[in-house]
Amino acid sequence: MTGIRTGQKPGFDRVVLDLTAGPAPAVRYDLVDELIADGSGEIVWLTGEYFGAVTAAPAAAHNDAGNPTYRALLNIMAVAVTGDHEGVLSIGLGVWSRILSRFSS
């Protein structure tokens, strides 16, 4: 996997896993009470009221040398519109640390 893209369609949100060439994987989606990391069994903490677990096989987020092919955002965990009133748009960010982020429009 080289990327994860999201978008909004009429009536649903769309999630696309960008995969390299190879056989099309079988994909499974389950609503779960909590997300569990494969291998360690540790709980994975994400912002949300509900959680969806997606699995794809055969697929990987690393190359044959074990190097990651997908990089998540470094600091931003969640994004929400917190206001849209009288010409002012406000966005809230859930972040891991107080490091600076760059913004552009």
Summary of the structure (lengths in Angstrom):
residues: 105
radius of gyration: 16.8
end to end distance: 28.2
largest distance: 52.8
contacts: 161
relative contact order: 0.17
helix: 0%
strand: 50%
